[in-house]
Amino acid sequence: MDISTSIIWLDDIQASKKELLGGKFYNLTELKAAGFLVPSGFGISTEAYEQFMEACGLKRKAANVYAIARSKKLSDLKNETNDLINSILTSEIPSNLDSLIRKNYSLLERQSGQKDIPVAVRSSGESEDLAGASFAGQYDTYLWVSGIESVFQHIRLCWASMFNETVLTYNRSENTQNQSHLEKICVGIQQMVDARAAGVMFTLDPLNGDRSKIVIEACWGLGEGVVKGDLNPSRFKFDKVTFEIIQKDLASQSTEYRFNHEQNKIDLLPIEPIRQNTPCISDTEAINLATLAKQIEDYYNGSAQDIEWAIGKNGDINLLQARPETVWSQKTGAGIISNPKSPVEHVLLRLSGVRITREQS
């Protein structure tokens, strides 16, 4: 295998290919190339994943797991997947790939001027975030991973997430890839945004599919509370043509997701009283976000978008993810979503008055 395709930086336009980066990370290369602000990082490509599986003798095990999943013999699936996942988590990464990952994480450290730079370790599967697909949110993402050894641990966890029960039993639509194909995965290593505020936005109204609207949901801190649905966010609705705010619901917020230095993990922590009843984003920032959402939709030729964003402590708006909206584009009838996967599905449940728990997330 050509090791030059094992690691691909987000700004490496020449090398960026969807089959190497998966849907999620490839979308970020496109947005970065178009001039949007995307945090720096690199992808450990689908070919690198294949190299690991081949070198560790795990491809046959993976094929067997897929075959059992297709046969729907779920009683046989658990033991096979547990064995495979354990092998992925404990097998040695090939030395050339190990060296490349270390070298490029060190480069990210030098670029930022920060040793052990905190990164998001993001899974990016081949079937994820494709137009017409609904496979969003199935694989794992880990935030605020710091230090190369922890990065390696979470790379393995992302690879292993290919074989969790939710992914293997997920009912893919006709437009997604056939499950007889051995799906491959890219793992993105991306500089964390120390978010003052974050959230999601949609270039339609997620309640009724109205394409003339833009809806933004925002919260203090990291966007986990909005994406998971366990914080009540502030909500802005815009006219897509005039960018007039036509509805604004500001939420009081007593807790936020941020990095807990004492516990060395992302945690839901108290907000100081002065911020609890203060809007997490200003009207001007909300307008800037809506304008950005429309620019992204225009870039994708009018395709409705489901976007995750974060505003850093310096006020810059960073794009964390953009994918085609799939709930309304595939909607064939009314009904409550019982197992939400993407941010837009969480919003539909919130607006329908359904309480979303961590277990549902």
VOBAZA-321094 format. One record per residue (C-alpha): x, y, z; residue number from 1. Coordinates in steps of 0.5 Angstrom, whole numbers. Layout:
VOBAZA-321094
PT      xx      yy      zz   num
PT       X       Y       Z   NUM
...
***
This chain:
VOBAZA-321094
PT      xx      yy      zz   num
PT       0       0       0     1
PT       2       7      -2     2
PT       4      10       5     3
PT       2      17       2     4
PT      -5      15       2     5
PT      -5      13      10     6
PT      -5      20      13     7
PT      -9      26       9     8
PT      -9      33      12     9
PT     -16      37      11    10
PT     -12      42       7    11
PT      -9      37       2    12
PT     -14      38      -4    13
PT      -9      34      -8    14
PT     -10      27      -4    15
PT     -17      28      -2    16
PT     -22      23      -4    17
PT     -28      21      -1    18
PT     -26      13      -1    19
PT     -20      15       3    20
PT     -24      20       8    21
PT     -31      17       9    22
PT     -37      22       8    23
PT     -36      26      15    24
PT     -28      28      14    25
PT     -29      29       6    26
PT     -34      34       7    27
PT     -29      38      12    28
PT     -24      38       6    29
PT     -29      41       1    30
PT     -31      46       6    31
PT     -24      48       8    32
PT     -22      48       1    33
PT     -28      53      -1    34
PT     -25      58       5    35
PT     -30      56      11    36
PT     -26      56      17    37
PT     -25      49      19    38
PT     -21      47      25    39
PT     -14      44      23    40
PT     -13      36      23    41
PT     -11      30      19    42
PT     -15      23      17    43
PT     -12      16      18    44
PT     -15      14      12    45
PT     -19       8      10    46
PT     -13       5       7    47
PT      -9       5      13    48
PT     -15       2      17    49
PT     -15      -4      12    50
PT      -7      -4      13    51
PT      -9      -5      20    52
PT     -14     -10      19    53
PT     -10     -14      14    54
PT      -3     -14      18    55
PT      -7     -16      24    56
PT     -11     -22      21    57
PT     -17     -19      22    58
PT     -21     -18      16    59
PT     -23     -26      16    60
PT     -26     -24      23    61
PT     -29     -18      20    62
PT     -32     -21      14    63
PT     -35     -27      19    64
PT     -38     -22      23    65
PT     -42     -18      17    66
PT     -44     -25      15    67
PT     -48     -26      21    68
PT     -51     -19      22    69
PT     -54     -20      15    70
PT     -57     -27      17    71
PT     -60     -24      23    72
PT     -57     -29      28    73
PT     -56     -24      33    74
PT     -55     -30      38    75
PT     -49     -31      35    76
PT     -47     -24      34    77
PT     -45     -22      41    78
PT     -39     -27      42    79
PT     -36     -26      35    80
PT     -36     -18      35    81
PT     -34     -18      42    82
PT     -28     -22      40    83
PT     -27     -18      34    84
PT     -27     -12      38    85
PT     -22     -14      43    86
PT     -17     -16      38    87
PT     -18      -9      35    88
PT     -17      -6      42    89
PT     -11     -10      43    90
PT      -7     -11      37    91
PT      -1      -8      35    92
PT      -1      -2      30    93
PT       4      -3      24    94
PT      10       0      25    95
PT      10       5      19    96
PT       3       7      20    97
PT       5       8      28    98
PT      11      12      26    99
PT       6      16      21   100
PT       1      18      26   101
PT       6      20      31   102
PT       9      24      26   103
PT       3      28      24   104
PT       0      29      31   105
PT       7      32      33   106
PT       6      37      27   107
PT      -1      39      29   108
PT       3      40      36   109
PT       8      45      33   110
PT       3      48      28   111
PT      -1      50      35   112
PT       5      51      39   113
PT       2      47      44   114
PT       4      40      47   115
PT      -1      34      48   116
PT      -6      39      44   117
PT     -13      37      45   118
PT     -16      34      39   119
PT     -23      31      37   120
PT     -22      24      34   121
PT     -28      23      29   122
PT     -30      17      26   123
PT     -32      18      19   124
PT     -35      12      15   125
PT     -36      11       8   126
PT     -43      11       8   127
PT     -44      17      13   128
PT     -46      23      11   129
PT     -48      22       4   130
PT     -53      25       0   131
PT     -59      21       1   132
PT     -57      17       6   133
PT     -59      17      14   134
PT     -53      13      17   135
PT     -51      20      21   136
PT     -49      19      28   137
PT     -48      11      28   138
PT     -40      11      29   139
PT     -36      14      35   140
PT     -33      21      36   141
PT     -29      23      42   142
PT     -27      30      45   143
PT     -21      33      48   144
PT     -17      27      47   145
PT     -10      29      49   146
PT      -3      26      48   147
PT      -1      21      43   148
PT      -2      15      47   149
PT      -9      17      48   150
PT     -10      19      41   151
PT      -8      11      39   152
PT     -13       9      44   153
PT     -18      13      41   154
PT     -16      11      34   155
PT     -17       4      36   156
PT     -24       5      39   157
PT     -26       9      33   158
PT     -24       3      29   159
PT     -28      -2      34   160
PT     -34       2      33   161
PT     -35      -1      26   162
PT     -37      -7      30   163
PT     -42      -5      35   164
PT     -49      -8      35   165
PT     -52      -1      33   166
PT     -48      -1      27   167
PT     -49      -8      25   168
PT     -56      -8      26   169
PT     -58      -1      23   170
PT     -63      -2      18   171
PT     -60       2      12   172
PT     -64       5       7   173
PT     -64       3      -1   174
PT     -59       9      -2   175
PT     -54       7       3   176
PT     -48       2       1   177
PT     -50      -6       1   178
PT     -48      -9       7   179
PT     -45     -15       4   180
PT     -39     -10       2   181
PT     -34     -10       8   182
PT     -35      -2      10   183
PT     -28       2      11   184
PT     -27       7      16   185
PT     -23      14      16   186
PT     -21      17      23   187
PT     -20      24      23   188
PT     -15      27      28   189
PT     -18      35      29   190
PT     -16      40      33   191
PT     -21      42      39   192
PT     -24      48      39   193
PT     -25      51      46   194
PT     -32      53      45   195
PT     -35      59      48   196
PT     -42      57      45   197
PT     -44      52      40   198
PT     -49      48      37   199
PT     -53      46      31   200
PT     -56      49      25   201
PT     -61      47      19   202
PT     -62      50      13   203
PT     -70      48      13   204
PT     -75      48      19   205
PT     -74      41      22   206
PT     -81      42      25   207
PT     -84      42      18   208
PT     -79      42      13   209
PT     -80      49      11   210
PT     -74      50       6   211
PT     -75      58       7   212
PT     -73      58      14   213
PT     -66      57      17   214
PT     -66      54      25   215
PT     -60      55      30   216
PT     -60      52      36   217
PT     -54      54      41   218
PT     -52      53      48   219
PT     -46      55      52   220
PT     -40      51      52   221
PT     -39      45      47   222
PT     -45      43      43   223
PT     -46      36      46   224
PT     -52      38      50   225
PT     -55      40      43   226
PT     -53      34      39   227
PT     -55      29      45   228
PT     -61      33      47   229
PT     -60      33      54   230
PT     -60      41      55   231
PT     -65      46      53   232
PT     -62      50      48   233
PT     -63      57      45   234
PT     -67      57      39   235
PT     -67      62      33   236
PT     -71      62      27   237
PT     -69      66      21   238
PT     -72      68      14   239
PT     -67      65       9   240
PT     -68      71       4   241
PT     -68      77       9   242
PT     -64      74      15   243
PT     -69      77      19   244
PT     -70      74      26   245
PT     -77      71      26   246
PT     -77      67      32   247
PT     -72      67      38   248
PT     -73      63      44   249
PT     -67      64      49   250
PT     -66      59      54   251
PT     -64      59      61   252
PT     -58      55      62   253
PT     -55      53      69   254
PT     -50      47      66   255
PT     -45      47      60   256
PT     -41      41      57   257
PT     -34      43      58   258
PT     -27      40      59   259
PT     -26      38      67   260
PT     -19      38      68   261
PT     -19      35      75   262
PT     -23      29      72   263
PT     -19      29      65   264
PT     -26      28      61   265
PT     -32      32      58   266
PT     -37      33      63   267
PT     -43      37      65   268
PT     -41      43      69   269
PT     -44      49      73   270
PT     -44      55      70   271
PT     -43      61      74   272
PT     -49      65      76   273
PT     -48      71      71   274
PT     -48      67      65   275
PT     -54      63      67   276
PT     -59      68      64   277
PT     -55      71      59   278
PT     -56      69      52   279
PT     -50      64      49   280
PT     -50      68      43   281
PT     -52      75      41   282
PT     -57      77      35   283
PT     -51      79      31   284
PT     -47      72      32   285
PT     -54      69      30   286
PT     -54      73      24   287
PT     -47      71      22   288
PT     -49      64      23   289
PT     -55      64      19   290
PT     -51      67      13   291
PT     -46      62      14   292
PT     -51      56      14   293
PT     -54      59       7   294
PT     -47      60       4   295
PT     -46      52       6   296
PT     -53      51       3   297
PT     -51      55      -4   298
PT     -44      51      -4   299
PT     -48      45      -4   300
PT     -52      47     -10   301
PT     -58      48      -5   302
PT     -58      42      -2   303
PT     -61      42       5   304
PT     -56      42      10   305
PT     -55      40      18   306
PT     -49      43      21   307
PT     -45      43      27   308
PT     -41      49      29   309
PT     -37      52      35   310
PT     -35      59      37   311
PT     -28      60      40   312
PT     -26      64      46   313
PT     -24      69      40   314
PT     -31      70      37   315
PT     -29      66      31   316
PT     -34      61      28   317
PT     -31      54      27   318
PT     -35      49      22   319
PT     -35      42      26   320
PT     -39      38      21   321
PT     -44      39      15   322
PT     -48      34      12   323
PT     -54      33       8   324
PT     -61      33      12   325
PT     -64      27      11   326
PT     -70      27      15   327
PT     -75      31      11   328
PT     -71      29       4   329
PT     -73      22       6   330
PT     -80      23      10   331
PT     -85      19       7   332
PT     -90      20      13   333
PT     -91      23      20   334
PT     -89      20      26   335
PT     -84      20      32   336
PT     -77      18      31   337
PT     -76      13      37   338
PT     -69      12      36   339
PT     -65      19      34   340
PT     -59      19      31   341
PT     -57      26      28   342
PT     -58      33      31   343
PT     -64      34      26   344
PT     -68      28      29   345
PT     -66      30      36   346
PT     -69      37      35   347
PT     -76      34      32   348
PT     -77      30      38   349
PT     -75      36      43   350
PT     -80      40      38   351
PT     -85      35      39   352
PT     -85      35      47   353
PT     -81      28      47   354
PT     -76      28      53   355
PT     -69      25      50   356
PT     -65      22      55   357
PT     -58      20      54   358
PT     -60      12      53   359
PT     -64      15      47   360
PT     -58      18      44   361
***
